[in-house]
Amino acid sequence: MAQTVCILLSSEDRSRLAAVIGDRNSPQKHAQRAKIVLHSAERRSVFDVARLSGVSRPAVWRWQRRYAEKGVDGLLRDQTRKPGKPPLSAKSVAKVLALPCSEPPGNATHWTGRAVAKAAGVSLRTVQRIWGAHRLQPHRLRTFKKSNDPAFAEKVEDVVGLYMSPPCHAVVLSIDEKSQIQALDRTQPGLPLKPGKCATMTHDYKRNGTTTLFAALNVLDGTVLGRCMKRHRHQEFIKFLNAVERKVPAGKIIHVILDNYGTHKHPKVDAWLADHPRWVFHFTPTSASWLNAVENFFSAITRRRIRRGVFKSVADLEDAIKRYIADHNRNAKPFVWTKTADEIFDKLNRLNLHLLNESVH
């Protein structure tokens, strides 16, 4: 296209365009088009007209041509478009919704948007729009785990009772271990976060060993006592219990919430408990780690310190964990459990009823 267009304006057209710009009730798009033509009549380049009018160069060419073909009236009237496609029939919409709920084609595990579009004879965008309107998400999958513990109800009431109504003159601790924490070093330095660009980290890494974090979360004040050890056998677990024993003031009963890992029920651990009568173990139901409060701390330290960390050695990793725990304890907040045992049972009953209905259908 030509970079400079000469437009000859009659006095009548110039007056009409000036009136459009001066009228406060004129639509913004009409005033902008009038400015493009007036600036073009001053024999300015397309670049200058676009800059002065606040539009792109293709827009300048478009309205110069429209004025040349249809005059001022062409600037003040939008061209009508061809009628769009007819709306999708109810039968086609029903097919788009029914296909992802049926068996997928071939050896696929689920229907994709493109597969449904091909089978229904519509576009991928149409499928996405229909799925979005009906909140259908075939690409997502949620997992669940049901506890088969015969004493599930009793254990839930016991643990939740300790969270919501801790006994007086006692300490309530949530204890567990996070095993096989890897000290990973990257092969090259990453790039920091910048406006418009996320931080980068090399995909490949170098393993420098592992460690296991034993942690005890004090439910009453939110502080954490942590120890890093090479392994997570009953010997290391007893060493950690001794460390907790030394930290808790004498005369206080220690209620411990922990899972059913074999290390926690080892005969030597039972013998240690017999020698320390102020300790009381409360086991969570099987497949119910969500009842163990210290799991929240493990999730936080994984996301905020370990996952993106770069560690030259195991000692470097353990030092980072210790510093994170120290920072956490300086701003610790009490652990607050909000769901009663009855509310948990009601939700699980609704889930079981839903699973039963789905299996029947």
C-alpha positions as CSV (number, residue, x, y, z in Angstrom):
1,M,0.0,0.0,0.0
2,A,1.0,3.6,-0.5
3,Q,2.6,5.3,2.5
4,T,1.1,8.7,1.7
5,V,-2.4,9.4,0.4
6,C,-3.6,12.8,-0.8
7,I,-7.1,13.5,0.2
8,L,-8.9,16.6,-1.2
9,L,-11.6,17.9,1.1
10,S,-14.4,20.2,0.1
11,S,-15.3,23.0,2.4
12,E,-18.6,21.3,3.2
13,D,-17.0,18.0,4.1
14,R,-14.4,19.8,6.2
15,S,-17.1,21.6,8.1
16,R,-19.0,18.3,8.7
17,L,-15.9,16.5,10.0
18,A,-15.0,19.4,12.3
19,A,-18.6,19.4,13.7
20,V,-18.3,15.7,14.4
21,I,-15.1,16.3,16.4
22,G,-16.5,19.3,18.2
23,D,-19.8,17.6,19.2
24,R,-19.4,16.1,22.7
25,N,-22.3,13.7,21.9
26,S,-20.5,12.1,18.9
27,P,-19.4,8.5,19.3
28,Q,-15.7,8.2,19.9
29,K,-15.2,6.1,16.8
30,H,-16.8,8.7,14.6
31,A,-14.6,11.5,16.0
32,Q,-11.5,9.3,15.5
33,R,-12.4,8.6,11.9
34,A,-13.0,12.3,11.2
35,K,-9.5,13.1,12.7
36,I,-7.9,10.5,10.4
37,V,-9.4,12.2,7.3
38,L,-8.6,15.7,8.4
39,H,-5.0,14.9,9.2
40,S,-4.7,13.1,5.9
41,A,-5.9,16.2,4.1
42,E,-2.9,18.0,5.6
43,R,-0.7,15.8,3.4
44,R,0.9,14.1,6.4
45,S,2.4,10.7,6.1
46,V,0.4,7.6,7.2
47,F,2.8,7.2,10.1
48,D,2.1,10.7,11.4
49,V,-1.7,10.4,10.8
50,A,-1.7,7.1,12.8
51,R,0.3,8.7,15.6
52,L,-1.8,11.8,15.9
53,S,-5.1,9.8,15.7
54,G,-4.0,7.1,18.1
55,V,-4.6,4.2,15.6
56,S,-2.6,1.8,13.6
57,R,-1.5,2.3,10.0
58,P,-3.9,-0.3,8.6
59,A,-6.8,1.6,10.3
60,V,-5.6,4.8,8.6
61,W,-5.6,3.1,5.2
62,R,-9.1,1.6,5.9
63,W,-10.8,4.9,6.6
64,Q,-9.0,6.8,3.9
65,R,-10.4,4.3,1.4
66,R,-13.8,4.4,3.0
67,Y,-13.9,8.2,2.7
68,A,-12.8,8.0,-0.9
69,E,-15.5,5.6,-1.8
70,K,-18.5,6.8,0.3
71,G,-17.6,10.3,1.6
72,V,-18.4,11.5,5.1
73,D,-21.6,9.4,5.4
74,G,-19.4,6.3,5.0
75,L,-17.4,7.3,8.0
76,L,-20.5,7.7,10.2
77,R,-22.1,4.4,9.2
78,D,-20.6,0.9,9.9
79,Q,-20.9,-1.6,7.2
80,T,-23.3,-4.5,7.9
81,R,-21.8,-7.9,8.1
82,K,-23.0,-11.1,6.4
83,P,-25.4,-13.1,8.6
84,G,-23.5,-15.5,10.9
85,K,-23.9,-19.3,11.1
86,P,-27.2,-20.6,12.5
87,P,-27.1,-21.6,16.1
88,L,-26.1,-25.2,16.9
89,S,-29.0,-27.6,17.2
90,A,-30.1,-29.0,20.5
91,K,-29.2,-32.5,19.1
92,S,-25.7,-31.5,18.4
93,V,-25.2,-29.9,21.8
94,A,-26.5,-33.0,23.5
95,K,-24.1,-35.1,21.5
96,V,-21.1,-32.9,22.5
97,L,-22.2,-33.3,26.2
98,A,-22.9,-37.1,25.9
99,L,-19.7,-38.2,24.2
100,P,-17.2,-37.4,27.0
101,C,-19.5,-39.4,29.4
102,S,-19.2,-42.5,27.2
103,E,-16.4,-44.9,26.4
104,P,-13.5,-43.1,24.6
105,P,-12.5,-44.2,21.1
106,G,-9.7,-46.7,20.5
107,N,-7.3,-47.3,23.4
108,A,-7.6,-43.7,24.8
109,T,-8.5,-43.3,28.5
110,H,-10.7,-40.2,28.0
111,W,-12.3,-38.0,25.3
112,T,-10.4,-34.9,24.2
113,G,-11.9,-31.8,22.8
114,R,-10.5,-32.5,19.3
115,A,-11.9,-36.1,19.4
116,V,-15.3,-34.8,20.3
117,A,-15.2,-32.1,17.7
118,K,-14.4,-34.6,15.0
119,A,-17.1,-37.1,16.1
120,A,-19.8,-34.4,16.5
121,G,-18.8,-32.5,13.3
122,V,-18.2,-29.2,15.0
123,S,-15.2,-27.0,15.7
124,L,-13.0,-27.4,18.8
125,R,-14.0,-23.9,20.0
126,T,-17.6,-24.9,19.9
127,V,-16.9,-28.0,22.0
128,Q,-14.9,-25.9,24.5
129,R,-17.7,-23.3,24.7
130,I,-20.4,-25.9,25.4
131,W,-18.2,-27.7,28.0
132,G,-17.5,-24.5,29.7
133,A,-21.2,-23.5,29.9
134,H,-22.1,-26.9,31.4
135,R,-19.0,-27.1,33.7
136,L,-17.8,-30.3,32.0
137,Q,-14.0,-31.0,32.3
138,P,-13.1,-34.4,30.8
139,H,-9.3,-33.6,31.0
140,R,-9.4,-33.4,34.8
141,L,-9.2,-36.3,37.3
142,R,-9.6,-36.2,41.0
143,T,-8.4,-39.1,43.2
144,F,-9.8,-40.3,46.5
145,K,-9.0,-42.8,49.1
146,K,-11.5,-44.5,51.5
147,S,-10.3,-45.7,54.9
148,N,-11.2,-49.3,55.7
149,D,-10.1,-49.0,59.3
150,P,-12.8,-50.8,61.5
151,A,-12.1,-48.3,64.3
152,F,-12.4,-45.3,61.9
153,A,-15.1,-43.4,63.8
154,E,-13.4,-43.9,67.2
155,K,-10.0,-42.7,66.0
156,V,-11.5,-39.7,64.2
157,E,-13.3,-38.6,67.4
158,D,-10.2,-39.1,69.4
159,V,-7.9,-37.1,67.2
160,V,-10.4,-34.3,66.4
161,G,-11.2,-34.1,70.1
162,L,-7.5,-33.4,70.9
163,Y,-7.4,-30.7,68.2
164,M,-10.6,-28.9,69.3
165,S,-10.5,-29.5,73.0
166,P,-6.9,-30.2,74.1
167,P,-6.6,-31.5,77.7
168,C,-5.4,-29.1,80.4
169,H,-1.8,-29.4,81.7
170,A,-0.8,-31.4,78.6
171,V,1.0,-30.9,75.3
172,V,-0.6,-32.1,72.0
173,L,2.0,-33.0,69.3
174,S,1.5,-34.1,65.7
175,I,4.5,-36.2,64.7
176,D,5.6,-37.7,61.4
177,E,8.7,-38.1,59.2
178,K,9.3,-36.8,55.7
179,S,11.7,-39.3,54.2
180,Q,13.9,-39.3,51.1
181,I,14.3,-35.6,50.8
182,Q,16.8,-35.2,48.0
183,A,19.6,-32.7,47.9
184,L,19.4,-31.7,44.3
185,D,21.9,-29.5,42.5
186,R,21.2,-28.0,39.1
187,T,23.7,-28.4,36.3
188,Q,23.5,-24.7,35.4
189,P,22.4,-21.6,37.2
190,G,18.8,-20.5,36.5
191,L,17.5,-17.1,35.6
192,P,15.6,-14.9,38.1
193,L,12.0,-13.6,37.7
194,K,11.5,-10.6,35.4
195,P,8.5,-8.6,34.2
196,G,6.8,-10.8,31.6
197,K,9.1,-13.8,32.2
198,C,9.0,-16.4,34.9
199,A,12.0,-17.7,36.7
200,T,13.9,-20.6,35.0
201,M,15.6,-23.7,36.3
202,T,17.4,-26.5,34.4
203,H,15.4,-29.7,33.9
204,D,18.4,-31.9,34.7
205,Y,20.0,-32.1,38.1
206,K,22.7,-33.8,40.1
207,R,21.8,-36.0,43.2
208,N,23.9,-35.3,46.3
209,G,22.2,-37.7,48.7
210,T,19.0,-37.7,50.8
211,T,17.9,-37.0,54.4
212,T,14.9,-37.6,56.5
213,L,13.1,-34.9,58.5
214,F,11.4,-35.9,61.7
215,A,9.1,-33.2,62.9
216,A,6.7,-32.6,65.8
217,L,4.1,-29.9,65.5
218,N,2.9,-28.4,68.8
219,V,-0.8,-27.9,68.1
220,L,-1.2,-25.4,70.9
221,D,1.3,-22.8,69.7
222,G,2.2,-24.0,66.1
223,T,5.9,-24.4,66.8
224,V,7.8,-27.2,65.2
225,L,10.7,-29.3,66.6
226,G,12.6,-30.9,63.7
227,R,15.6,-33.2,63.4
228,C,17.3,-34.5,60.2
229,M,18.6,-38.0,60.2
230,K,20.0,-40.3,57.5
231,R,17.4,-43.0,57.9
232,H,13.9,-43.5,59.3
233,R,14.0,-46.7,61.2
234,H,12.7,-47.3,64.7
235,Q,16.2,-46.4,66.1
236,E,16.0,-42.9,64.6
237,F,12.4,-42.5,65.7
238,I,13.3,-43.3,69.3
239,K,16.2,-40.8,69.1
240,F,13.7,-38.2,68.0
241,L,11.3,-39.1,70.8
242,N,14.1,-38.6,73.3
243,A,14.8,-35.1,71.8
244,V,11.2,-34.2,72.2
245,E,11.2,-35.6,75.7
246,R,14.0,-33.2,76.7
247,K,12.2,-30.2,75.2
248,V,8.8,-30.7,76.9
249,P,8.7,-29.4,80.5
250,A,8.5,-32.0,83.2
251,G,5.1,-32.8,84.7
252,K,3.1,-32.4,81.4
253,I,1.3,-35.2,79.7
254,I,2.4,-35.6,76.0
255,H,-0.4,-36.6,73.6
256,V,1.1,-37.6,70.3
257,I,-0.9,-37.9,67.0
258,L,0.8,-40.1,64.4
259,D,0.0,-42.5,61.6
260,N,0.2,-46.2,61.4
261,Y,3.7,-46.5,59.9
262,G,5.4,-49.7,61.1
263,T,8.3,-47.8,62.7
264,H,5.8,-46.1,65.1
265,K,4.5,-49.5,66.3
266,H,7.9,-51.4,66.6
267,P,8.3,-53.5,69.8
268,K,11.2,-51.3,70.9
269,V,9.1,-48.2,70.5
270,D,6.4,-49.9,72.7
271,A,9.1,-50.6,75.3
272,W,10.2,-47.0,75.2
273,L,6.6,-45.9,75.8
274,A,6.4,-48.2,78.8
275,D,9.4,-46.5,80.3
276,H,7.9,-43.0,79.7
277,P,4.4,-43.2,81.1
278,R,3.5,-39.5,80.4
279,W,3.5,-40.3,76.6
280,V,0.2,-41.3,75.0
281,F,0.0,-42.3,71.4
282,H,-3.1,-41.6,69.3
283,F,-3.1,-43.2,65.9
284,T,-5.0,-41.8,63.0
285,P,-7.1,-44.2,60.9
286,T,-5.5,-46.0,58.1
287,S,-5.4,-44.0,54.8
288,A,-6.3,-40.8,56.7
289,S,-3.1,-38.8,56.7
290,W,-5.2,-35.6,56.3
291,L,-5.9,-36.0,60.1
292,N,-2.3,-35.5,60.9
293,A,-1.6,-31.8,61.3
294,V,2.1,-31.9,60.7
295,E,1.4,-32.9,57.1
296,N,0.4,-29.2,56.5
297,F,3.9,-28.2,57.7
298,F,5.5,-30.8,55.4
299,S,3.5,-29.4,52.4
300,A,4.6,-25.8,53.2
301,I,8.3,-26.6,53.6
302,T,8.2,-28.6,50.3
303,R,6.6,-25.8,48.3
304,R,8.5,-22.9,49.9
305,R,12.0,-24.2,50.5
306,I,12.8,-27.7,49.1
307,R,11.2,-28.0,45.7
308,R,13.0,-25.0,44.1
309,G,16.1,-25.2,46.2
310,V,19.6,-25.8,45.0
311,F,21.7,-27.9,47.4
312,K,25.4,-28.7,46.9
313,S,25.4,-31.4,49.6
314,V,23.2,-33.1,52.2
315,A,24.6,-30.8,54.8
316,D,23.5,-27.8,52.7
317,L,20.0,-29.3,52.5
318,E,19.8,-29.9,56.3
319,D,21.0,-26.4,57.0
320,A,18.3,-25.0,54.8
321,I,15.7,-27.1,56.6
322,K,16.9,-26.0,60.0
323,R,16.8,-22.3,59.0
324,Y,13.3,-22.6,57.6
325,I,12.1,-24.2,60.9
326,A,13.7,-21.4,62.9
327,D,11.9,-18.8,60.7
328,H,8.7,-20.7,61.1
329,N,8.9,-20.8,64.9
330,R,9.6,-17.1,65.1
331,N,6.2,-16.4,63.5
332,A,4.3,-19.5,64.6
333,K,0.5,-19.5,65.0
334,P,-1.6,-22.1,66.9
335,F,-3.0,-24.9,64.7
336,V,-6.8,-24.4,64.4
337,W,-9.0,-27.4,63.4
338,T,-12.6,-26.2,62.4
339,K,-14.4,-29.4,61.4
340,T,-16.1,-31.4,64.2
341,A,-16.2,-35.2,64.0
342,D,-19.9,-35.1,63.2
343,E,-19.3,-32.8,60.2
344,I,-16.6,-35.1,58.9
345,F,-18.9,-38.1,59.2
346,D,-21.7,-36.3,57.4
347,K,-19.4,-35.4,54.5
348,L,-18.1,-38.9,54.2
349,N,-21.7,-40.3,54.3
350,R,-22.6,-38.0,51.4
351,L,-19.5,-39.2,49.5
352,N,-20.4,-42.8,50.1
353,L,-23.9,-42.3,48.9
354,H,-22.7,-40.5,45.8
355,L,-20.3,-43.3,45.0
356,L,-23.0,-45.8,45.5
357,N,-25.4,-44.0,43.1
358,E,-22.7,-43.6,40.5
359,S,-21.8,-47.3,40.6
360,V,-25.5,-48.3,40.2
361,H,-25.8,-46.0,37.1
